[in-house]
């Protein structure tokens, strides 16, 4: 099979599973545990958090500091950076805890049947 087709197929599959874990975590996790192929995607929120952290620290924050001159003590946009960062971290960690709970729950159900 062509390497490009394999790569695109893998990229599409992981994208579909990641979107399913975001929109319908219960159903998606249930099918992941039954299929056992994409169980490694349970830690998708950690991948997203790592990528967001790298982009945030090396791209967004330096660019915002240059554009908005964040040396001013009471500038609202600079305070907003911290709020958005904390919100993304909270969401990813909360999502990860939910996915780990569902993984354990479905693993126990599959093992007991």
BELDAWO-V20819 format. One record per residue. N is the residue number from 1. RES is the residue in one small letter. PHI is phi in whole degrees, 0 to 359 (999 if undefined). D_LAST is the distance of its C-alpha to the last C-alpha in Angstrom with 2 decimals. Layout:
BEGIN
[[N | RES | PHI | D_LAST] [N | RES | PHI | D_LAST]]
END
This chain:
BEGIN
[[1 | x | 999 | 37.45] [2 | x | 293 | 39.69] [3 | x | 296 | 38.84] [4 | x | 294 | 39.73] [5 | x | 293 | 37.29] [6 | x | 296 | 34.46] [7 | x | 297 | 35.40] [8 | x | 296 | 35.67] [9 | x | 294 | 32.33] [10 | x | 295 | 30.63] [11 | x | 298 | 32.63] [12 | x | 296 | 31.71] [13 | x | 297 | 27.95] [14 | x | 294 | 27.94] [15 | x | 295 | 30.16] [16 | x | 296 | 27.91] [17 | x | 293 | 24.84] [18 | x | 298 | 27.07] [19 | x | 294 | 28.41] [20 | x | 295 | 24.99] [21 | x | 293 | 24.03] [22 | x | 279 | 27.30] [23 | x | 273 | 27.33] [24 | x | 225 | 23.72] [25 | x | 298 | 21.71] [26 | x | 296 | 18.68] [27 | x | 293 | 18.25] [28 | x | 293 | 19.34] [29 | x | 295 | 17.09] [30 | x | 299 | 14.01] [31 | x | 288 | 15.35] [32 | x | 294 | 16.40] [33 | x | 292 | 13.10] [34 | x | 291 | 11.71] [35 | x | 280 | 15.07] [36 | x | 63 | 15.67] [37 | x | 270 | 19.37] [38 | x | 254 | 20.89] [39 | x | 298 | 18.87] [40 | x | 298 | 22.26] [41 | x | 280 | 23.56] [42 | x | 298 | 21.88] [43 | x | 266 | 25.21] [44 | x | 305 | 27.30] [45 | x | 300 | 29.05] [46 | x | 290 | 30.34] [47 | x | 297 | 31.77] [48 | x | 295 | 33.40] [49 | x | 295 | 34.75] [50 | x | 296 | 36.23] [51 | x | 295 | 37.88] [52 | x | 295 | 39.17] [53 | x | 295 | 40.58] [54 | x | 296 | 42.43] [55 | x | 298 | 43.82] [56 | x | 296 | 44.72] [57 | x | 286 | 46.59] [58 | x | 257 | 48.37] [59 | x | 235 | 49.06] [60 | x | 289 | 48.81] [61 | x | 296 | 50.34] [62 | x | 299 | 53.26] [63 | x | 294 | 54.03] [64 | x | 293 | 53.96] [65 | x | 294 | 56.19] [66 | x | 286 | 58.67] [67 | x | 290 | 58.67] [68 | x | 259 | 58.72] [69 | x | 51 | 60.65] [70 | x | 288 | 58.25] [71 | x | 287 | 60.92] [72 | x | 291 | 61.94] [73 | x | 293 | 60.48] [74 | x | 248 | 59.58] [75 | x | 280 | 58.52] [76 | x | 295 | 55.61] [77 | x | 298 | 53.99] [78 | x | 289 | 53.63] [79 | x | 289 | 51.87] [80 | x | 294 | 49.57] [81 | x | 302 | 48.36] [82 | x | 295 | 46.93] [83 | x | 297 | 45.24] [84 | x | 296 | 43.57] [85 | x | 299 | 42.46] [86 | x | 295 | 40.92] [87 | x | 294 | 39.18] [88 | x | 296 | 37.58] [89 | x | 297 | 36.42] [90 | x | 299 | 34.98] [91 | x | 299 | 33.15] [92 | x | 295 | 31.64] [93 | x | 291 | 30.55] [94 | x | 296 | 29.10] [95 | x | 297 | 27.22] [96 | x | 295 | 25.92] [97 | x | 298 | 24.67] [98 | x | 299 | 22.87] [99 | x | 294 | 21.19] [100 | x | 294 | 20.18] [101 | x | 299 | 18.73] [102 | x | 296 | 16.67] [103 | x | 299 | 15.61] [104 | x | 297 | 14.46] [105 | x | 298 | 12.74] [106 | x | 286 | 10.72] [107 | x | 297 | 10.15] [108 | x | 294 | 8.73] [109 | x | 293 | 6.40] [110 | x | 293 | 5.41] [111 | x | 292 | 5.61] [112 | x | 282 | 3.81] [113 | x | 262 | 0.00]]
END
